[in-house]
């Protein structure tokens, strides 16, 4: 906003002025006209007068914030001390401190980076010597000191660093802002691997006026590569946190024309990208030739200030790679924000808050936190997806140390496999296992001067069986008494979207469920982090011997699922089913199921649970000849879909009665009036059930005939509570072959085939 006279400033606010000019514009007539149309500006005029008296030359008229601002810009003994917390959102990608690639940034590198940021905010960066002559006297000292907190919001000691493993490190944005601490007590800074596709941003932050409405997203988020030494990306973004605009204005496009940032000593500019470091660009006068300002003091005296006529391309709030400085006016503007109650910025440096966050306390010497990753090895050098904790006997896997929170001087890796010697590596090592089942790992990390920490991981790795289970007659129904523990499931990112055992099934109370219902607070873009977009979760079969199936073999199962939305374009949940015949060296697709193939029960806004047998549908997937071996393992991978707001479009999805057969899983299901009938399991090697759903609560008469038409079994049972489950004992269908099951309910007759083998 231009400040020639008070009335001129008010006029430019009222009429949308550009923020700069070459001549005075204030007259009593203009002032009267402005106040006639906008009488509410009287209070702003009074507030502006106070700010000018205090030496502050700018005020945000759009937000009349409460402030007790006293300009301390020239006081060498005054500092704004600000608590910060750094959140590392990672996927165990080792961070290189030379190329700045990866995402698991080491603690010590974070400490060094904070020192670098503080050098910039204290005007101690040596490269200010390179500031071009017109701006030498306008280099400002923000007098801001950032302190990694030593006390977290729960009162526990901390080094001001959190770590969260998430797939959102590859799709960073608002949803990746995990574990935020109160933004009126700490400035949150997140680092991720990649920004959301199409964003093009290296980092971003919100102004106080925006952050006041979305405090859960308040702070800086940045690519991990901009933690590199010498980069001023984080000071640039913290400038936004403290209400600085880009030097060309409130947008991200420096090429839009001559713009203003509401700071007088940063002349109007069109801004410059990295190429702006040439002499021609640094002395670009196209937007600011003959640039000056006139001010009036409280006595009516006029002061002319002749600002540089060139753009300030070396400003940290530009996009150039020769950024060197904040101006004095920018320092004052940040100070005003820090004295404002907008978004609670004035609380950050409050004495009580500095004590509560431990900002002046020495960094505690905390014990290390043992941590590791596992990768499967192929060909000795290449790796499958991170932390794929499923492996095969004698298959080498790689363990990598990711212990943190202290300088680790020693490690001890102890496995429950007696044949495995303890390892003391500080980095990584390869190992294979022979005993099937879950491998338990006791991991001990020793810190310098802080002692040992041990964490026992009861499910560090799952090792598959040594031989394939014969598939003939095999059913996985996820019953407690079955071998369901040999079908492990993995929630790689430890979130609420996962495979888990469920107390409901096709015709009993057991199945496996993918918890896809999004239970986060509000299904909108606000108040949410941790979108399932990009997540995946697996469960694996035990290795199967399919050679007894002959040349034709189907993977069969029953499923039941619903969606959260009726908008077809938003329904993009996918179930990937793959197999391997070479112990994970390669995986081959059986099928990718999505949309209608998963959601047979339509749309439901509440968490879905099947109500009865009628809610289940059969699925048959033919297997290729290459899959029919004596050691074939199947992987079931769910990738949830989301709407444009990042909310899951799916609901809960269930699978049951997974088996392999030459016959398809589909069974006839005839619905007549109020009745529905299903025969399960089908095919069978033993007992079978006729499940009748009839709201009329009639009797159900069952007649079983062999292929010659001879009745081999009959029974009658009352339908209670709209359902009857009627047993056909194995003794009645003991001969292999095809049987006809006739069901009579009232006047309705249903006939189905039952295959026995």
C-alpha positions in Angstrom: 0.0 0.0 0.0 1.3 3.4 -1.0 1.8 5.9 1.9 2.2 9.5 0.6 -0.3 11.0 3.0 -2.7 9.3 5.3 -5.6 10.2 3.0 -3.6 8.8 0.0 -3.1 5.5 1.8 -6.8 5.3 2.6 -7.7 6.2 -1.0 -5.5 3.5 -2.4 -7.0 1.0 0.0 -10.5 2.0 -1.0 -9.9 2.1 -4.7 -7.4 -0.8 -5.1 -4.2 1.1 -5.8 -1.1 -0.5 -7.1 1.0 0.4 -4.0 3.5 2.7 -5.6 3.6 6.0 -7.5 5.9 8.9 -8.5 4.0 11.8 -7.1 1.8 12.8 -4.1 -1.9 12.0 -4.4 -3.3 13.2 -1.1 -5.8 16.0 -0.8 -8.4 17.0 1.8 -11.1 16.5 -0.8 -9.9 12.9 -1.6 -9.8 12.2 2.1 -13.4 13.4 2.6 -14.6 11.5 -0.4 -13.0 8.3 0.8 -14.4 8.6 4.4 -17.8 9.4 3.0 -17.9 6.1 1.2 -16.0 4.2 3.8 -16.6 5.7 7.3 -15.2 2.6 8.9 -11.7 3.7 7.8 -11.6 6.3 10.5 -10.4 3.6 12.9 -7.8 2.5 10.5 -6.5 6.0 10.0 -6.1 6.3 13.8 -4.3 3.0 13.9 -2.0 4.0 11.1 -1.1 7.2 12.9 0.0 5.1 15.9 2.1 2.9 13.8 3.9 5.8 12.1 4.5 7.4 15.5 6.2 4.2 16.5 8.3 4.1 13.4 6.4 1.4 11.6 5.4 2.5 8.1 2.9 -0.3 7.2 -0.3 -1.8 8.5 -2.6 -4.5 7.1 -6.0 -2.7 6.7 -7.7 -6.0 5.8 -7.2 -7.3 9.3 -7.3 -4.9 12.2 -5.2 -7.2 14.4 -4.7 -6.6 18.1 -1.1 -5.7 18.6 1.2 -4.1 21.2 3.9 -3.5 18.6 6.9 -1.4 19.5 9.5 -1.3 16.8 12.8 -2.9 18.0 14.4 -3.2 14.6 17.3 -1.0 15.6 17.8 -2.4 19.1 20.9 -4.6 19.0 19.9 -6.3 22.3 16.4 -7.3 21.3 15.7 -10.7 19.6 12.5 -12.5 18.6 13.1 -16.1 19.9 10.9 -18.6 18.1 10.4 -22.3 19.1 10.3 -24.7 16.1 9.7 -28.4 15.5 11.0 -30.3 12.4 8.8 -33.2 11.2 10.5 -35.8 8.9 8.0 -37.6 6.7 10.0 -40.5 5.2 10.0 -43.9 3.7 13.4 -45.0 5.0 15.3 -43.5 2.0 18.8 -42.8 3.3 19.6 -39.1 3.0 22.7 -38.0 1.3 24.3 -34.9 2.9 26.3 -34.3 -0.3 23.6 -34.7 -3.0 20.7 -33.9 -0.7 18.6 -36.9 -2.0 16.5 -39.2 0.1 14.2 -38.3 3.0 15.5 -39.8 6.3 17.4 -36.6 7.2 19.9 -37.2 10.1 19.5 -35.3 13.3 22.9 -33.7 13.1 22.2 -32.3 9.7 19.0 -30.8 11.0 20.9 -29.1 13.8 23.4 -27.6 11.3 20.5 -26.4 9.0 18.9 -24.6 11.9 22.2 -22.8 12.5 22.3 -21.8 8.9 18.7 -20.4 9.0 19.6 -18.4 12.1 22.6 -16.9 10.4 20.3 -15.5 7.7 17.8 -14.2 10.2 20.6 -12.4 12.1 22.0 -10.8 8.9 25.2 -12.7 9.5 25.3 -14.6 6.2 28.6 -13.8 4.5 27.1 -13.4 1.1 25.5 -10.1 2.0 28.8 -8.6 0.8 27.6 -9.4 -2.7 24.5 -7.2 -2.4 24.6 -4.7 -5.2 25.4 -1.1 -4.2 21.9 0.4 -4.5 20.6 -1.9 -1.7 23.6 -2.0 0.6 22.0 0.4 3.1 18.6 -1.3 2.9 19.8 -4.7 4.1 17.7 -5.4 7.2 18.3 -7.5 10.3 15.2 -9.5 11.2 16.7 -10.3 14.6 14.9 -13.6 14.7 16.4 -16.7 16.4 14.9 -20.2 15.8 15.2 -22.7 18.6 14.5 -26.4 18.2 12.1 -27.1 21.1 13.4 -29.3 24.0 10.0 -29.9 25.5 7.1 -31.3 23.4 3.4 -30.5 23.8 3.0 -33.2 26.4 5.8 -31.9 28.5 8.3 -34.6 27.5 11.9 -33.9 26.6 12.6 -33.7 22.9 15.1 -32.6 20.3 12.4 -30.8 18.4 12.3 -33.5 15.7 9.6 -36.0 14.9 9.7 -38.9 12.4 6.7 -40.5 10.6 6.9 -43.2 7.9 4.4 -42.5 5.2 3.7 -43.0 1.5 2.8 -39.3 1.5 6.5 -38.5 1.5 6.1 -39.1 -2.3 3.0 -37.0 -2.6 3.6 -34.1 -0.2 1.1 -31.4 0.6 -1.4 -30.5 3.3 -2.3 -34.2 3.8 1.4 -35.0 4.7 1.5 -32.6 7.6 1.4 -35.2 10.3 1.9 -34.8 14.0 1.6 -31.0 14.1 2.3 -29.2 17.3 0.3 -26.2 18.3 1.2 -23.4 15.8 0.8 -20.7 18.4 3.6 -22.4 20.5 5.8 -23.8 17.8 6.5 -23.1 14.1 6.0 -26.5 12.3 8.4 -27.4 9.5 7.8 -30.6 7.5 10.2 -32.2 5.1 9.1 -34.7 2.5 10.6 -36.5 -0.6 8.3 -35.2 -3.4 5.5 -32.7 -3.7 2.1 -33.7 -5.0 2.1 -34.3 -8.8 1.7 -31.1 -10.7 2.3 -28.7 -7.9 5.8 -27.7 -9.1 6.6 -26.3 -5.6 9.8 -26.8 -3.7 8.2 -25.6 -0.5 5.3 -23.5 0.7 3.7 -21.9 3.8 0.6 -19.9 4.7 0.3 -16.3 5.7 -1.0 -15.6 9.3 -4.4 -14.5 7.9 -4.8 -17.9 6.2 -3.3 -20.0 9.0 -5.8 -18.5 11.4 -8.5 -20.5 9.7 -6.5 -23.7 9.1 -4.2 -23.9 12.1 -3.7 -27.7 11.5 -1.9 -26.8 8.3 0.1 -23.9 9.7 3.8 -24.0 9.0 6.3 -24.8 6.3 6.5 -27.9 4.1 9.5 -28.4 1.9 11.3 -31.0 -0.2 14.1 -32.7 1.8 16.6 -31.6 -0.9 16.2 -28.0 0.2 17.7 -28.8 3.6 21.0 -28.4 1.8 23.6 -26.0 3.2 23.4 -22.6 1.8 19.8 -22.8 0.6 17.5 -20.0 1.8 14.3 -21.9 0.9 13.3 -22.3 4.6 14.0 -18.6 5.5 11.9 -17.7 2.4 9.0 -19.8 3.7 9.3 -18.6 7.3 9.1 -15.1 5.8 5.6 -16.1 4.5 4.8 -17.5 8.0 5.6 -14.0 9.3 3.5 -12.3 6.7 6.0 -11.5 3.9 4.8 -11.7 0.3 6.9 -12.3 -2.7 8.6 -9.1 -3.8 6.2 -8.9 -6.7 3.0 -9.6 -4.7 0.7 -12.2 -3.4 1.0 -14.9 -6.1 3.5 -17.5 -7.3 4.1 -16.1 -10.8 6.9 -13.5 -10.9 6.3 -12.8 -14.6 2.8 -11.2 -14.3 4.1 -7.6 -14.4 5.1 -4.9 -12.0 3.8 -5.9 -8.6 4.1 -4.7 -5.0 4.6 -6.6 -1.7 3.4 -3.8 0.6 7.0 -3.1 1.7 8.3 0.3 0.7 12.0 -0.5 0.4 11.4 -3.4 -2.0 10.7 -1.5 -5.2 7.9 -2.6 -7.5 9.1 -5.6 -9.6 8.0 -8.3 -12.0 10.2 -10.7 -10.0 12.8 -13.0 -11.4 13.3 -16.8 -11.6 16.7 -18.4 -11.1 17.9 -16.6 -14.3 17.5 -13.3 -12.5 21.1 -13.3 -11.3 22.5 -11.7 -14.4 23.7 -8.1 -14.2 20.9 -7.0 -16.6 18.3 -8.5 -14.4 19.8 -7.3 -11.1 19.7 -3.8 -12.4 16.3 -4.1 -14.0 14.5 -0.7 -13.7 11.4 -1.4 -15.8 9.1 -1.3 -12.8 10.7 1.3 -10.6 12.4 4.1 -12.5 12.4 7.3 -10.4 10.9 5.4 -7.5 10.5 7.4 -4.3 8.0 7.9 -1.4 6.7 10.9 0.5 5.8 10.5 4.2 4.2 12.9 6.7 5.0 12.9 10.3 2.6 13.7 13.1 3.4 17.4 12.8 2.6 17.5 9.1 6.2 17.6 8.0 6.9 15.9 4.7 9.8 13.5 4.2 11.0 12.3 0.8 12.7 8.9 0.7 14.5 8.1 -2.5 14.5 4.3 -2.7 16.6 2.4 -5.3 15.3 2.5 -8.8 16.1 -1.1 -9.5 14.3 -4.3 -8.5 15.6 -6.1 -5.4 16.4 -9.4 -7.2 18.7 -10.5 -4.4 15.8 -10.5 -2.0 15.2 -13.7 -0.2 11.5 -13.3 -1.1 12.3 -13.4 -4.8 12.9 -16.7 -6.7 16.5 -16.0 -7.7 19.4 -18.2 -6.8 21.4 -15.2 -5.7 19.1 -14.4 -2.7 21.1 -12.5 -0.1 19.0 -10.3 2.0 15.8 -9.2 3.7 15.2 -5.4 3.7 14.7 -3.2 6.8 11.0 -2.8 5.8 10.6 -6.6 5.6 12.2 -7.0 9.0 9.6 -4.5 10.4 6.8 -6.3 8.7 7.8 -9.6 10.2 8.0 -7.9 13.6 4.5 -6.5 13.2 3.2 -10.0 12.5 5.1 -11.3 15.5 3.3 -8.7 17.6 -0.1 -9.6 16.2 -2.7 -12.0 17.6 -3.5 -13.2 14.0 -2.8 -16.9 14.1 -1.3 -16.5 17.6 2.1 -15.2 16.2 2.5 -13.0 19.3 2.4 -16.1 21.6 5.4 -17.7 19.9 8.0 -15.5 21.5 6.1 -14.9 24.7 8.3 -15.6 27.8 5.9 -18.2 29.2 5.8 -20.1 25.9 9.6 -20.0 25.6 9.8 -21.6 29.0 7.1 -24.2 28.2 8.8 -25.2 25.0 12.3 -25.3 26.6 13.6 -23.0 23.9 16.5 -21.7 26.0 17.3 -25.1 27.5 20.3 -27.1 26.3 19.5 -29.9 23.9 18.8 -33.0 26.1 21.1 -36.1 25.6 18.3 -38.6 25.0 18.7 -42.3 24.4 18.6 -43.4 20.8 15.4 -44.9 19.3 16.2 -48.3 17.6 14.7 -48.5 14.1 15.4 -50.4 10.9 14.1 -51.2 7.4 13.9 -54.4 5.5 14.2 -54.9 1.8 14.0 -58.1 -0.4 17.1 -58.7 -2.5 17.0 -59.7 -6.2 20.2 -60.6 -7.9 22.2 -59.3 -5.0 21.9 -55.7 -5.9 18.4 -54.5 -6.7 15.5 -54.3 -4.3 11.8 -54.7 -4.2 9.4 -52.3 -2.4 10.5 -50.9 1.0 9.8 -53.0 4.1 8.2 -55.9 2.2 8.5 -58.0 5.3 7.5 -61.2 3.6 10.2 -63.5 2.5 11.0 -67.1 1.7 13.3 -69.7 3.2 17.0 -69.2 2.4 16.1 -65.9 0.5 18.5 -63.1 1.5 17.0 -59.9 2.8 18.7 -56.7 3.7 18.4 -55.1 7.1 19.4 -51.4 7.3 19.9 -49.5 10.5 17.8 -46.3 10.9 18.2 -45.7 14.6 18.0 -42.1 15.5 17.5 -39.5 18.3 21.2 -39.7 19.4 24.6 -40.4 18.0 24.6 -44.2 17.8 27.9 -45.8 18.7 27.0 -49.5 18.8 24.2 -51.8 17.6 23.1 -55.3 18.5 20.7 -57.3 16.4 19.3 -60.5 18.0 16.9 -62.8 16.2 14.8 -65.6 17.7 16.3 -67.9 15.2 19.0 -69.8 17.2 21.0 -70.4 14.0 21.3 -66.7 13.4 24.3 -65.1 15.2 23.8 -61.6 16.7 25.0 -58.8 14.5 26.7 -55.6 15.7 26.6 -53.7 12.4 26.0 -49.9 12.5 24.8 -49.8 8.9 23.3 -52.7 7.0 23.7 -56.5 6.5 22.1 -59.3 4.5 20.6 -62.4 6.1 18.3 -65.3 5.3 16.1 -67.5 7.5 15.1 -71.1 7.4 12.4 -71.4 10.1 8.9 -70.6 8.8 6.7 -68.0 10.6 7.3 -64.6 12.2 10.8 -63.6 13.0 11.3 -61.7 16.3 14.1 -59.1 16.5 15.5 -57.5 19.6 17.3 -54.4 18.4 19.6 -52.5 20.8 21.1 -49.1 20.0 23.8 -47.5 22.2 24.1 -43.7 22.3 27.2 -41.7 23.2 26.9 -41.0 26.9 23.1 -41.7 27.0 23.1 -45.5 27.4 21.2 -48.3 25.6 17.7 -48.6 24.3 16.1 -51.9 23.2 13.0 -52.4 21.2 11.7 -55.9 20.5 9.9 -56.2 17.1 7.7 -59.4 17.4 6.9 -59.3 13.7 10.0 -58.2 12.1 9.8 -60.5 9.1 7.5 -63.3 8.0 9.1 -66.5 6.5 6.9 -68.6 4.3 6.6 -72.4 4.6 9.3 -74.6 3.0 6.9 -76.6 0.9 3.6 -76.0 -0.8 0.3 -76.9 0.8 -1.8 -79.3 -1.4 -4.6 -77.3 -2.9 -7.1 -80.1 -3.4 -9.9 -79.6 -0.9 -8.1 -76.7 0.8 -10.2 -73.7 2.0 -8.9 -70.6 3.8 -11.9 -69.4 5.8 -9.8 -67.5 8.4 -11.1 -69.6 11.3 -9.0 -69.7 14.5 -8.5 -73.4 14.2 -7.2 -73.1 10.6 -3.8 -72.3 9.3 -4.7 -68.6 8.9 -1.6 -67.5 10.7 0.3 -68.7 7.6 -1.5 -66.0 5.6 0.2 -62.9 7.1 -1.1 -59.4 6.5 1.0 -56.2 6.5 0.1 -52.7 7.3 3.3 -51.2 6.1 2.6 -47.6 7.0 0.9 -48.3 10.4 -2.4 -46.4 9.7 -6.1 -47.2 10.0 -6.4 -48.5 6.4 -5.4 -52.1 6.6 -6.2 -55.8 6.3 -7.4 -57.4 9.5 -9.4 -60.5 10.6 -13.2 -59.9 10.9 -15.9 -61.5 13.0 -18.2 -62.1 10.0 -18.1 -64.5 7.1 -19.8 -66.2 4.2 -21.6 -68.7 6.5 -19.7 -68.5 9.7 -18.1 -65.6 11.7 -14.7 -65.5 10.1 -13.2 -63.7 7.2 -10.5 -61.1 6.3 -11.5 -57.5 5.9 -9.8 -54.5 4.4 -10.7 -51.5 6.6 -11.3 -49.0 3.9 -13.9 -46.8 5.7 -12.4 -43.4 6.2 -13.1 -42.6 9.8 -11.2 -39.3 10.0 -13.0 -36.3 11.6 -14.8 -34.7 8.7 -14.9 -35.9 5.1 -13.7 -32.6 3.6 -10.4 -31.2 2.6 -10.1 -29.3 6.0 -9.1 -30.9 9.3 -7.5 -33.9 7.6 -4.1 -35.4 7.2 -3.1 -38.9 6.2 -5.2 -39.4 3.0 -5.1 -43.0 1.9 -4.1 -41.9 -1.6 -0.9 -43.7 -2.3 -1.3 -46.3 0.4 -1.1 -50.1 -0.2 -1.6 -53.1 2.1 -0.9 -56.7 1.5 -1.8 -60.2 2.7 -0.1 -63.3 1.4 -1.1 -66.9 0.9 0.9 -69.8 2.2 2.8 -71.4 -0.7 0.3 -73.7 -2.5 0.9 -77.0 -4.4 -1.5 -76.7 -7.3 -0.2 -79.7 -9.3 -3.1 -81.8 -8.1 -5.5 -79.5 -9.9 -4.6 -80.8 -13.4 -4.4 -78.4 -16.3 -7.4 -76.2 -15.2 -7.3 -74.3 -12.0 -9.2 -71.4 -10.7 -8.6 -69.1 -7.7 -12.0 -68.8 -6.1 -13.3 -66.7 -3.2 -16.3 -64.9 -1.9 -16.4 -61.2 -1.3 -18.6 -58.5 0.0 -18.0 -54.7 -0.2 -19.6 -51.3 -0.4 -18.4 -47.8 -1.5 -18.7 -44.4 0.1 -19.7 -42.6 -3.0 -22.0 -43.0 -6.0 -19.8 -40.9 -8.2 -18.3 -43.5 -10.6 -15.3 -41.4 -11.5 -14.2 -41.2 -7.9 -14.4 -44.9 -7.2 -10.9 -46.1 -8.0 -10.1 -48.6 -5.2 -8.2 -51.5 -6.7 -7.4 -55.1 -5.5 -4.3 -56.4 -7.2 -3.9 -60.2 -7.1 -0.4 -61.5 -8.1 1.5 -64.8 -7.9 5.1 -65.8 -7.7 6.7 -69.2 -8.5 10.3 -68.2 -7.9 10.2 -67.1 -4.2 9.5 -63.4 -5.0 12.1 -62.8 -7.6 9.1 -61.8 -9.9 5.4 -61.4 -9.4 2.9 -62.0 -12.2 -0.6 -60.4 -12.3 -3.7 -62.7 -11.9 -6.2 -59.8 -11.9 -6.8 -56.2 -11.0 -10.3 -55.8 -9.6 -12.0 -52.4 -9.1 -15.2 -50.5 -8.9 -18.2 -52.8 -9.4 -16.0 -55.9 -9.1 -15.4 -54.9 -5.4 -18.5 -53.1 -4.3 -21.4 -55.5 -4.7 -23.5 -53.8 -2.0 -23.6 -50.3 -3.5 -23.2 -47.1 -1.5 -23.1 -46.8 2.2 -22.1 -43.7 4.2 -21.5 -45.7 7.5 -19.0 -48.5 8.1 -20.1 -51.6 6.1 -20.6 -55.0 7.6 -22.3 -57.9 5.7 -25.6 -58.7 7.3 -25.9 -62.3 6.1 -25.0 -64.8 3.5 -27.0 -63.0 0.9 -24.5 -60.1 1.0 -21.7 -62.2 -0.3 -20.8 -62.8 -4.0 -18.6 -65.4 -5.6 -15.5 -64.6 -7.7 -13.6 -66.9 -10.0 -10.2 -66.1 -11.5 -8.7 -68.6 -13.9 -5.0 -69.2 -13.4 -2.5 -69.5 -16.2 -0.6 -72.7 -16.7 2.6 -71.1 -15.5 1.0 -70.6 -12.1 0.2 -74.3 -11.6 3.3 -75.4 -9.7 4.1 -77.2 -6.5 5.2 -73.9 -4.9 3.0 -70.9 -5.9 2.4 -68.0 -3.5 -0.3 -65.4 -4.0 -0.3 -61.7 -2.9 -3.5 -59.7 -2.4 -2.7 -56.0 -2.5 -5.4 -53.3 -1.8 -4.8 -49.7 -3.1 -7.6 -47.4 -1.8 -9.0 -44.7 -3.9 -9.9 -41.1 -2.9 -12.1 -38.3 -4.0 -10.6 -34.8 -4.9 -10.5 -33.9 -1.1 -8.3 -36.9 -0.3 -11.1 -38.9 1.4 -11.5 -42.6 0.8 -14.2 -43.4 -1.7 -14.3 -47.0 -0.6 -15.8 -48.7 2.4 -14.9 -51.9 4.2 -14.2 -54.9 1.9 -14.3 -58.6 2.9 -12.9 -61.8 1.5 -13.7 -65.3 2.6 -13.4 -69.0 1.6 -10.4 -68.7 -0.6 -9.8 -71.9 -2.4 -8.5 -73.5 -5.6 -10.7 -75.7 -7.9 -11.2 -76.8 -11.5 -14.8 -75.5 -11.1 -15.9 -71.9 -10.9 -17.0 -70.4 -7.6 -20.2 -69.0 -9.0 -23.4 -70.7 -7.7 -26.9 -70.1 -8.8 -28.8 -67.6 -6.6 -32.4 -67.2 -7.4 -34.5 -64.5 -5.8 -38.3 -64.8 -5.9 -40.4 -62.3 -4.1 -39.1 -62.0 -0.5 -36.9 -65.1 -0.6 -33.3 -65.7 -1.6 -31.4 -69.1 -1.4 -27.7 -69.9 -1.5 -25.9 -73.3 -1.1 -22.5 -73.0 0.6 -19.8 -74.1 0.4 -20.0 -75.1 -3.2 -18.1 -77.2 -4.3 -17.7 -79.0 -1.0 -15.8 -82.0 0.3 -18.1 -82.4 3.4 -21.0 -80.6 5.0 -23.0 -78.0 3.1 -25.6 -75.5 4.1 -28.7 -74.2 2.4 -29.1 -70.6 3.6 -32.6 -69.2 3.1 -33.4 -65.5 3.6 -37.2 -65.0 3.7 -38.9 -62.0 5.2 -42.2 -63.8 5.3 -40.9 -66.2 8.0 -42.3 -69.3 6.4 -41.0 -72.9 6.6 -38.2 -74.1 4.3 -38.4 -77.6 2.9 -35.1 -79.1 1.5 -34.9 -82.0 -0.9 -31.5 -83.4 -2.1 -31.4 -85.6 -5.2 -28.5 -87.3 -7.0 -27.9 -87.0 -10.7 -30.3 -89.9 -11.4 -33.1 -88.0 -9.6 -33.1 -90.2 -6.5 -33.8 -88.3 -3.3 -30.9 -88.9 -0.9 -31.9 -86.4 1.8 -34.8 -84.2 2.9 -35.6 -82.0 5.8 -37.8 -79.1 6.9 -37.0 -76.2 9.1 -38.8 -73.0 10.2 -37.4 -69.7 9.1 -36.9 -67.5 12.2 -35.7 -63.9 12.2 -35.9 -64.0 8.3 -33.2 -66.6 8.0 -32.7 -70.3 8.2 -29.4 -72.1 7.9 -30.1 -75.8 7.1 -27.4 -78.5 7.2 -26.9 -81.0 4.5 -24.7 -83.5 6.2 -21.6 -85.0 4.5 -23.0 -88.5 5.0 -26.0 -87.6 2.7 -23.7 -86.5 -0.1 -20.8 -88.9 0.4 -20.5 -89.9 -3.3 -18.6 -87.5 -5.5 -20.6 -85.9 -8.2 -23.4 -83.4 -8.8 -26.5 -83.1 -6.7 -29.7 -81.0 -7.1 -30.9 -79.0 -4.1 -34.6 -78.1 -4.2 -35.8 -75.5 -1.7 -39.5 -74.8 -1.1 -40.5 -71.7 0.8 -44.3 -71.1 0.7 -45.2 -71.4 -2.9 -41.7 -70.5 -4.3 -39.4 -73.3 -5.5 -35.6 -72.8 -6.0 -33.3 -75.5 -7.5 -29.5 -75.3 -7.5 -26.6 -77.6 -8.2 -24.2 -78.8 -5.5 -20.8 -80.2 -6.6 -19.1 -82.7 -4.2 -15.5 -83.9 -4.8 
